[in-house]
């Protein structure tokens, strides 16, 4: 999911719920608008904080993956060197053409 839309989704959902509740309660128009504006502003800020937090954790995880990836690559290179050395030391069994049953 595209995280840039999180604050907008929070704000619009809260705005829709607020509009319905203020309509049902038959509040005056000015009071409805004040409630709607304040709720939408509050949920936009809340959504922005959640987006920032998710981006922060994602950035930390990406840095950790890059750090761990370098370690894995170094270990893999070391294992390849060990396998090459082992192959050089052990001669392959000769195939004499005889089959044993």
N, C-alpha and C positions, 0 to 999 in steps of 0.2 A: 504494500500500500504506500502511496505517496504521502509522506509525512507532512508536507507543506499544507495539506488540506485538513489536518486534524483540528486546528483552532477554528477553522470555518465551519466544520461539521458540528463541533461542540456548540458554537455560537448560534447557528441556525436551528439546531434541534431545541436548544433551550429557549430560543425566541419563539418557535412554534408552540411549545408547551405553555410558555408565558402568555402568548396571545390568546390561546384557547381558554386558559384559566381566567384571565381578566375579562374575557367576553362572557363566560358563564357567570362570573360574579357580578356582572353588569356595572363595572367601574366606569367613572367618567373618562372621556377620551384623553384628557391631559394626563390623568393618573395612569392610564394604560400605557401611554407613550413613555412616561418616566420609568415605570416598572420594566417595560420592554427594553429601553435603552440601557438601564442599569444591569439587568440580567444578561443581556447580550455582551456588554462590556466585560462583566465579571467572567463569563464563560469563555470569552476570547482570550483573556489573560490566563485563565486556567488551562485552556488548550495549548497556548504558547509555552507555558511552563512544562506541560507534559511532553510536548514536541521537543523542547530543548533537552529535557532529561533523557528521552529516548535517543536523541542524536548524540548526547554525551556518552551514554553507555555503548552505543554502536561504535563510536570512535575509539573508546577504550578497548573494546573487543577486537577491532580491526588492528590496532597497534599490537595487541597481544598475539594475534594470529601471525602478523608479520615477524614478530620477534621469535615465536615458536617455529615458524616456517624456516627461518635461517638456521636454527638449531637442527631441525630435521634434515635439511639439505646437507649440513656438515656431517651429520651422523651417516647419512646415506652415502656420501662420498667416501667416508672412512670404511664402510662396509664393502663398497665396491673394490677398494684397494686390497682389503683382506681376502676377498673372493678371488681376485686376480692372482694374488700371491699363492693361494692354496691351489689354484688350477695349474700354476707353473710347477709346483713341487710334486704333485701327484700325476704320474703318467697314466694315460687312459688305458684301460684293459684292451689287449689285442684281440681281434676277432679272427679265430683260426678257421672258421668255416664249419666246425664240428658242432653238431647240436646234441645237447645232453637231454635225455628224457627222464 
